[in-house]
Amino acid sequence: MSLAGIFITENDCWSIISANQRLAELFQCDIDRFNNLDFLDLIPPDEVEQVKATLKLLAAGELEKFTEEQLFLRRNGSDFWGNLSIQRLTKKDGSLQGLIYSIYDVTERRESEEQLNRIESNYWEIFNSTNDALFVHDAYTGAIVDANKTVEKMYGYTREEIFFMNVHDFSAGVPPYSLNEAVNQIRKAVEGGPQTYEWLGKKKSGELFWTEITLTASQIGGEGRVLAVIRDIGDRKEIEKRLKYLSAHDSLTGLYNRAHFETEFERISKGRKYPISIIVSDLDGLKMINDTHGHAAGDQLIKNAAELLNVVFRQEDLVARFGGDEFIVLLPEADEIIASHLMDRIRAAAKRMETEPGLPRIHFSLGCATANSKNEMADLFNLADSRMYEDKAAGKLRRAAPNC
């Protein structure tokens, strides 16, 4: 049995003179209904003129065959889509005998296509509306096969430019943010499941910025693909950087704090590079300034002292505020001579330093100690602290002695 509804119309009009049972099934009616029925009665009214023009071209021989998808009407008011094919029937002398038609029901296929189109349209709407940049990579080569509009905004490239580029062009380009590592991450996603990691990206302008990337492998259209979801985490990294800074630094002076000093002291104590020296200092006169001028003046004196210490010491030296008016400096690979010289530099810098009106000159009581082996590290702080108090006592005696 034919899957197509087949019928023939006369050569001088569009009346149906013969039809098969399948045509009756397609139109859900008795086959006798088609006897002498005008074919155009099966066409929606707003399309009749267009179809009639096509039939005239076929009748005139200007077309031998015509095929297209056409909407048809049933008597009950319902409709369906059919693949319509019309061909000339000619006599032996070449004159027109009639037109033969075939109709295949394609309603389900069209509905499936429309559903797929809706799904695809929704997919692309979601794909392009997300705030995250989305790349689709070939699972085997890492090549970019698709990208959403956020990629253009985030990286500054046009869509046309993106497809002539690879992941290296969107990366910092320095280890570990290189092409080889990016392809390796894609391979991990294919072989081991989703991967999430931080990545230093690069914009068209050359600006570097931090991103978080999640890679997920899948099959799209029968092809192995990896979806890369890229989120700009620059703000988050700045917050993390700030929190990390605050956890290690004194909020008033910007010097390292006691917790960080103790951590570094513990770490360097376990090393093998000696000698190691420390300088302990106490800012003299702070209590008097707080009592007579207020704590704001005292805070300013502390900040001035911190500024002075930052100027004196090397970048590799660790200068910390130990608390209140106490400061401490960790000097890796520095012996007693270097430590003593640096204390002299502190005193000389204090004499030269200009202070705010109403504030006294900065004066430190200082003490240092040196460890030449791991065994001496345990007593290092106590020894330096003891020497600092000796210096403080000697300073008081000097200030109390009458001028000669």
N, C-alpha and C positions, 0 to 999 in steps of 0.2 A: 504494500500500500504506500502511495506517495505521501511524503511529509509536507508537500506543497499543495496549496489550493491552486488548481489549474482551470482556466476558462479561456474561451475565444469570443471576440466581438466581431461584428460584421465589418466589412471594409468601407462602408459608406456612413456608418454611425458607430456609436459606442455601446450598442445593445448586446447583451450576452446571449449567445446562441448555443453554447455548450459549456458545461461545468462538471467537475468531479466531486465526489462525496467529501473530500477533505475541505473543499471550499465551504460547504455547508457547515462543517464542524467548526471551521475558523470563525464563521459569522453566527454560529449558534442558531441556525434556522433550518427549515426544510429545503432540500435541493430545488424543489419546484419553484421556489421563490425567485430563483435567478433567471427563469425563462423570460427573455426579452427585457430584463432589467437593465437600465442604463448604468454602465460602470461608474459614471460620475456620481451616482447616488450613494456610492460607498465611500466617497471622499468628503471630508469636512468642507462646508460651504466656502470658507475663506481660502481654500486651496484649490478649488475647482478650476479656476481660470488658468492657473499655472500648469495643472495636470493636462487640461484640454490643449494648451499650447504645445505640450510635449507630444500628445497623441497626433496632433496635426502634422508635426514634423515627421513622425514615424509613417503616417499615411502618405505623405508626399515623397517619401524616400530620402529625405534629408538626414534621417537617422535610421540605422539598421536595427539597433538594439538600445535599450535604455534600462538602467538599474539604479535604484535608490531605496532608502528606507522611507516608508510612508505611513502616516497614521490613517487607520480605517475606522468607519463607524458601523456599529451593529444596529439592528432594528430596536433593540431594547435600550438604546441610548449609551451603552458602554462602548469602549473603543479598544484598539490594540495596535501595536506596531508590527508591521510586516516588511520583509525585504521584497520589494516589488521588482520584477523583471519583465519587460515587455519586448517582444520581437516580431518583426514582420513575417507574415506567411505569404508567399508569392506563388503564382501559378507558373506553369512551364514557360510561358511567354514573358515572365518577369513582372506581370501586373499584380497588383495587390489582391490577395484573397481574403485577408483579415489580419487581426492582431492576436497573438497568443500571449497570455499572462500567467505568471506563477507568483504565488505569495507564500513566503515562509514566515511563520510567527517568530518574531525576535523580541517580544515584549519582556520575557524574563531576562534575556541577555542585556537589553537596554536598561532594565531596572537594576541589574547587578552592576552595570557600568556606572549608572548614575549614583548608586550607593558607594561604589569605589571612589568616584569623583568627589562625593561629599566627604568621605573619609580623608581623601588626599587633600581636599581643600582645608578641612579642619586641621590636618597634620601640618600643612604649610603655614596656616594662620598661627598655630601654637609655636611652630618652629621659628617663625620670624618675630613673634611678639615677646618672647622671653627676654629677660634682662641679662641672661647669660649668653656668652658667645658659644655657638655650636658649630663644630666641624664634623663632617663625616669623612673618615679615612678609609682607603683600601686596606683591608686587614693584613695583606701580605707585603705590600710595598710602602705603605704609609702615605701614599699620594692623597691629596685633598680631592674628594669627589663632590663635596657639597659644603655650603656654609650659609649661615643665616645672616640677616641684616645687622644683628648686633656685632658680628665680626667686623663689618665695615666701620661701625661707630667706634668700637673698642680699639681697633688697630689703625684706623685711618686710611685703609686701602679701599679702592672700588671693587665691586664684585668681579669685574673683568680681570683686574690685576690678581685677585686671590687665586684664580685657577691656574695661573702660570707660576705659582710659588710653592714652596714646601715648608714643612714645620721649622726648618732652620731659619727661614726668613721671619718667623714670628717669635723667635727665641733670642735670648741674650747672646748666644753664640760662644760663650766661654764655659768651660767645664764646671759643673756637670750639665749645663743648660745648652746642649749641643744637639746636632742632628742625630748622631749615633745613639745618644741616651734617649731621645724622644722616640726613635724607632724601637728601641729596646723596651720602652714602656708600653708601646702598642703591642709588641709581641707578648709581653707579660699578660696584657688584658685578654688576648686571644687564647693563650695557653693556660692561664691561671685564674681567670675571673677579673672582675672590676678592680681598677687601680685608682687610688686617689693620692695626689701628691702636690706639693707646692712647686711652682715653676716661675723663673724670672723671664718674663716676656719682653718683647721689643716692638714698639710702634713704628709706623712709617717714618715718623719724625726722628727716630733714633732714641726716643725716651724709653728707658727701662722701667718696668713696673711688675709688681708681684701678682701672680694669679694662683688659683687653686684649680687643678684639673682632675676631672673624673673620667676615666675611660671605660667604656662598656662595649664588649664585642657582641655582634648579632648578625643575623642574615637579613638583608634588605633586598627584595627583588631577586632572591636566589643567589646573591653575591655576598661574600664575606666582608663585613663592614665593622668599623669601630667608631662609636659616637664619642666625641670629646666635648664635655661640658666645661666651659672655662669661665671662672668667676674672678672679677677684679677684687683682690683682697688688700689693696694698697692701704685703705683706712684701717683695716684690722691689723696689718703689719705695723703701722705707725703706733697704734694703741699698744701692741705687744712690745714694741721697741721702747715706748715711753714707760710702760710698767716695769720692764726689765731695768731700765735706767733708774727708776725710782727705787727699785728693790736693792740697788747696789750703791746709791749715792745719797748724800746728805742733802735734804731739801733746801737748807739755808745757804750753804756754801757751794754746792755742786761737787765737792770733793767726795771720794769714796766714803762709805759709812763703815761703822765698826764691824757689822756682819760680814761685809765683803772683805774687809781687811783680814778678819780671822779665817775666812775660807781660803784666801790666797796664802796666808801665812802657813796654814796646815798643808796646802798643796806644795808650796816651795820647800817646806820642811822635809817632805818625802823625796825630794830630788837629790841630785848628787853634785850640784854646782855650788861650790863654796869659794870664798867666804860669803856670808850673808850678814848685813848690818841693819840695825833699826835705829831711828832717832825718835825719841819721845820728847814732846814739847808741851809746855803749859803757858797759856797766854796770861801774862801778869796783869793785874789791875782790873779784870773784867767785873768783879763784884762791886768795886767802887764805882765804876761807870754805870752799872745797872742801878745802884742805889742813888747816885747823884744826878744822873742824866736820863735814866729810864732804860727800859729793855730794848727799845728801838735803837738807841745809841749803842747799847751793848752788842746788838745783832750786827750793826754796821762795823763795829770794831772786829768782830769775828770774821765777817766777810773780807775786810781789809787784810786780816792775817792770812786767810785762805788764798787770796790773790797773791800775796807775797810768796807763800810757799810754792804755789804753782809756777812762779817765775824762776825760782831757785833750782828746782829739781828737774831731772831728765824725764823724758816721756816714759821710759821703762821703769822709773821709780814709782812706787805706789804711795800716794799721799792721801791720808784719810783723816776725817774728823772723828775722834774716838768718843766724843761726847762732851757737852758743856764747853769748857775752855781748853780741852785737851786735843792735841793733834799727834799723829804718829806717821812715820815714813818707813816703808820697807825698801831696802836697797839691795837688790840681787847682785851678787858678785862684786860687792864693795867691801874693802877692808877697813880697819880702824882709821888709817890715815885719810882715806877718802871721806869717811863719815865725819871725822873731825874737821876736815876742810869744808864740808858742806854746812856744818854748824857755824863756822866762821862766816860763810857766805850769807846765812840767814841773818846773823847779827848785823853784818855790813848793810844788807838790803833794808833791814828795819830802820837803820839810822838815816838812810837816804829817802825812804818812802814818805811822801807827803800825806798828811792825814786831814780829815775834815775839821773845820773850826770847832773848837770845844772838846775835841777828842785828843787824848795823849798819844804820843808816839807808841808804836807797837814795840812790846818788849817780851821776848820769850825766855823762859827758863828751859834749858836744853840738857838732854843726856843721851848718850849713844852707847851701843854695845855691839860686839861682833862675834859671830859664831864661825869657827873654822872647820867644824865637823857637825854631824847630826847630833852627837852626844851633848853639844853645847847649846842646842836650840831651846831646850826646856827652860833654861835660866836666862835666856836672852832678854825677855821683856822686863823681868824683875831687876836685872842688872842696869838696864837703860833707865828704868823708872827711878831707881835709887840714885843714880848719877844726876838725873834731872832735879830731884829734891835737894841734892847737895848744891847744885848750881843756884837753885832758888834761895837757899839759905845764905849762900855766899853773896848773892845779889842784895839781899836785905841788909847784910852787914856793911856792904859797900855804901849803900844808900844812907845807912845810919851813921857811918863814920864822919867826924867833923872834917871840913876841908882844911888841908895843910897849906 
